[in-house]
């Protein structure tokens, strides 16, 4: 049974999933988005791959659409999120790996007990886009808030093309992928993310052009 109340993260993920699945890919050729450092063909392939994975999720188990994050950059796929059993973990990874156009799968899918996952969703529902109050010693900062901070700070930073990055925060660990134009840009991006309140660790799959 699908739980409806999953907070800001789930609302945004649902809208994103619907947009991807509704895209008329078969009728479209490669389109260039000039701000990104991906060719039109790369963007088209990435969208096709993600649409295919989400389509499989929707057929097998709708909870995967809420609990698993799929990010893609130049046919490299980053999988994050939480599932409540080894069976679901292997199911998700196997569905992702079905597409032979994928170059690399960065697997960061966490297996957690259902109680932990439910508590995580309750915290996201409660705090939404706001950080947990500073006087709370037992709660961690909202992952949605962390992701919003990353977006705002990278967008505002000179010398950083934020459109070339994809990121997810799961239990205050930030997973980031994409492409920096220089080592200096990469170092700047990682430094910004590490300094955000509540971030406990940063796992980077960012390459340098």
VEXVO-968288 format. One record per residue (C-alpha): x, y, z; residue number from 0. Coordinates in pm, whole numbers, always signed. Layout:
NUDO,X,Y,Z,NUM .
...
END
This chain:
NUDO,+0,+0,+0,0 .
NUDO,+141,+341,-93,1 .
NUDO,+169,+600,+181,2 .
NUDO,+42,+933,+55,3 .
NUDO,+190,+1166,+317,4 .
NUDO,+560,+1182,+234,5 .
NUDO,+635,+1554,+258,6 .
NUDO,+806,+1802,+27,7 .
NUDO,+1058,+1553,-111,8 .
NUDO,+789,+1315,-230,9 .
NUDO,+573,+1589,-378,10 .
NUDO,+864,+1714,-585,11 .
NUDO,+969,+1361,-682,12 .
NUDO,+616,+1277,-793,13 .
NUDO,+600,+1586,-1014,14 .
NUDO,+942,+1505,-1157,15 .
NUDO,+852,+1142,-1225,16 .
NUDO,+530,+1242,-1398,17 .
NUDO,+714,+1490,-1616,18 .
NUDO,+975,+1234,-1723,19 .
NUDO,+725,+957,-1790,20 .
NUDO,+500,+1191,-1985,21 .
NUDO,+779,+1308,-2216,22 .
NUDO,+708,+1198,-2576,23 .
NUDO,+1056,+1056,-2626,24 .
NUDO,+974,+844,-2926,25 .
NUDO,+868,+1150,-3120,26 .
NUDO,+1165,+1365,-3026,27 .
NUDO,+1518,+1374,-3150,28 .
NUDO,+1818,+1501,-2951,29 .
NUDO,+1765,+1854,-2822,30 .
NUDO,+2046,+2080,-2705,31 .
NUDO,+2015,+2266,-2376,32 .
NUDO,+2289,+2524,-2425,33 .
NUDO,+2361,+2590,-2056,34 .
NUDO,+2463,+2230,-1988,35 .
NUDO,+2796,+2082,-2084,36 .
NUDO,+2624,+1778,-2236,37 .
NUDO,+2562,+1729,-2604,38 .
NUDO,+2204,+1712,-2724,39 .
NUDO,+2250,+1340,-2782,40 .
NUDO,+2372,+1285,-2425,41 .
NUDO,+2074,+1474,-2285,42 .
NUDO,+1835,+1274,-2500,43 .
NUDO,+1991,+940,-2402,44 .
NUDO,+1994,+1031,-2033,45 .
NUDO,+1626,+1124,-2045,46 .
NUDO,+1540,+799,-2225,47 .
NUDO,+1735,+592,-1971,48 .
NUDO,+1573,+761,-1673,49 .
NUDO,+1227,+734,-1824,50 .
NUDO,+1284,+362,-1883,51 .
NUDO,+1400,+299,-1526,52 .
NUDO,+1110,+492,-1372,53 .
NUDO,+871,+311,-1603,54 .
NUDO,+1000,-25,-1474,55 .
NUDO,+969,+98,-1114,56 .
NUDO,+606,+195,-1174,57 .
NUDO,+529,-152,-1312,58 .
NUDO,+709,-349,-1039,59 .
NUDO,+661,-150,-716,60 .
NUDO,+530,+207,-695,61 .
NUDO,+712,+264,-364,62 .
NUDO,+1040,+262,-559,63 .
NUDO,+930,+587,-724,64 .
NUDO,+916,+751,-380,65 .
NUDO,+1201,+583,-196,66 .
NUDO,+1468,+553,-468,67 .
NUDO,+1642,+843,-644,68 .
NUDO,+1779,+805,-998,69 .
NUDO,+2023,+1069,-1125,70 .
NUDO,+2199,+1048,-1461,71 .
NUDO,+2486,+1233,-1625,72 .
NUDO,+2620,+1118,-1963,73 .
NUDO,+2479,+768,-1918,74 .
NUDO,+2634,+729,-1572,75 .
NUDO,+2361,+650,-1318,76 .
NUDO,+2364,+732,-946,77 .
NUDO,+2120,+536,-728,78 .
NUDO,+2039,+668,-381,79 .
NUDO,+1758,+631,-129,80 .
NUDO,+1640,+364,+114,81 .
NUDO,+1459,+31,+84,82 .
NUDO,+1351,-202,+363,83 .
NUDO,+1488,-537,+245,84 .
NUDO,+1771,-703,+55,85 .
NUDO,+1512,-835,-190,86 .
NUDO,+1402,-483,-280,87 .
NUDO,+1763,-369,-301,88 .
NUDO,+1853,-640,-553,89 .
NUDO,+1527,-579,-738,90 .
NUDO,+1600,-207,-780,91 .
NUDO,+1962,-254,-887,92 .
NUDO,+1864,-526,-1133,93 .
NUDO,+1597,-301,-1289,94 .
NUDO,+1849,-19,-1323,95 .
NUDO,+2112,-239,-1487,96 .
NUDO,+1877,-370,-1756,97 .
NUDO,+1960,-80,-1987,98 .
NUDO,+2283,-163,-2172,99 .
NUDO,+2337,+202,-2264,100 .
NUDO,+2438,+275,-1904,101 .
NUDO,+2814,+314,-1863,102 .
NUDO,+2846,+306,-1483,103 .
NUDO,+2609,+256,-1190,104 .
NUDO,+2705,+437,-869,105 .
NUDO,+2519,+230,-612,106 .
NUDO,+2443,+414,-287,107 .
NUDO,+2108,+252,-213,108 .
NUDO,+2073,+192,+162,109 .
NUDO,+1899,-106,+320,110 .
NUDO,+1725,+3,+639,111 .
NUDO,+1454,-144,+860,112 .
NUDO,+1101,-20,+805,113 .
NUDO,+1099,+165,+1137,114 .
NUDO,+1402,+373,+1030,115 .
NUDO,+1248,+450,+691,116 .
NUDO,+915,+550,+850,117 .
NUDO,+1095,+776,+1099,118 .
NUDO,+1287,+934,+812,119 .
NUDO,+967,+1010,+622,120 .
NUDO,+802,+1151,+936,121 .
NUDO,+1099,+1384,+991,122 .
NUDO,+1083,+1504,+630,123 .
NUDO,+707,+1554,+661,124 .
NUDO,+749,+1751,+982,125 .
NUDO,+1037,+1976,+883,126 .
NUDO,+988,+1998,+508,127 .
NUDO,+1215,+2263,+361,128 .
NUDO,+1317,+2398,+702,129 .
NUDO,+1622,+2300,+900,130 .
NUDO,+1563,+2138,+1237,131 .
NUDO,+1577,+2404,+1514,132 .
NUDO,+1925,+2467,+1649,133 .
NUDO,+1826,+2361,+2001,134 .
NUDO,+1727,+2013,+1886,135 .
NUDO,+2006,+1779,+1987,136 .
NUDO,+1840,+1458,+1874,137 .
NUDO,+1725,+1541,+1521,138 .
NUDO,+1931,+1581,+1209,139 .
NUDO,+1889,+1858,+954,140 .
NUDO,+1626,+1796,+688,141 .
NUDO,+1771,+1645,+369,142 .
NUDO,+1527,+1854,+166,143 .
NUDO,+1668,+2166,+331,144 .
NUDO,+2026,+2053,+254,145 .
NUDO,+1938,+1993,-112,146 .
NUDO,+1779,+2336,-134,147 .
NUDO,+2090,+2497,+16,148 .
NUDO,+2313,+2321,-238,149 .
NUDO,+2097,+2447,-522,150 .
NUDO,+2093,+2806,-397,151 .
NUDO,+2463,+2824,-312,152 .
NUDO,+2589,+2665,-635,153 .
NUDO,+2356,+2881,-843,154 .
NUDO,+2492,+3195,-675,155 .
NUDO,+2859,+3098,-693,156 .
NUDO,+3069,+3259,-966,157 .
NUDO,+3270,+3015,-1173,158 .
NUDO,+3031,+2724,-1104,159 .
NUDO,+2782,+2591,-1361,160 .
NUDO,+2525,+2435,-1128,161 .
NUDO,+2333,+2282,-1421,162 .
NUDO,+2620,+2037,-1468,163 .
NUDO,+2566,+1875,-1128,164 .
NUDO,+2316,+1631,-981,165 .
NUDO,+2289,+1572,-606,166 .
NUDO,+2088,+1392,-339,167 .
NUDO,+2100,+1405,+41,168 .
NUDO,+2016,+1085,+229,169 .
NUDO,+2042,+1086,+609,170 .
NUDO,+2262,+1397,+584,171 .
NUDO,+2512,+1231,+346,172 .
NUDO,+2535,+1419,+15,173 .
NUDO,+2593,+1225,-306,174 .
NUDO,+2692,+1440,-603,175 .
NUDO,+2774,+1368,-967,176 .
NUDO,+2828,+1562,-1288,177 .
NUDO,+3114,+1746,-1453,178 .
NUDO,+3336,+2037,-1352,179 .
NUDO,+3528,+2236,-1610,180 .
NUDO,+3840,+2263,-1392,181 .
NUDO,+3988,+2119,-1073,182 .
NUDO,+3935,+2461,-917,183 .
NUDO,+3562,+2447,-990,184 .
NUDO,+3536,+2096,-846,185 .
NUDO,+3719,+2194,-528,186 .
NUDO,+3495,+2499,-492,187 .
NUDO,+3178,+2292,-531,188 .
NUDO,+3285,+2026,-280,189 .
NUDO,+3396,+2291,-31,190 .
NUDO,+3059,+2467,-53,191 .
NUDO,+2864,+2144,+1,192 .
NUDO,+3081,+2032,+294,193 .
NUDO,+3023,+2361,+477,194 .
NUDO,+2642,+2336,+469,195 .
NUDO,+2484,+2288,+810,196 .
NUDO,+2411,+1924,+888,197 .
NUDO,+2612,+1764,+605,198 .
NUDO,+2799,+1473,+762,199 .
NUDO,+2980,+1347,+452,200 .
NUDO,+3011,+1415,+79,201 .
NUDO,+3049,+1135,-176,202 .
NUDO,+3161,+1272,-513,203 .
NUDO,+3133,+1118,-859,204 .
NUDO,+3209,+1446,-1033,205 .
NUDO,+3454,+1427,-1322,206 .
NUDO,+3669,+1709,-1460,207 .
NUDO,+3628,+1793,-1829,208 .
END
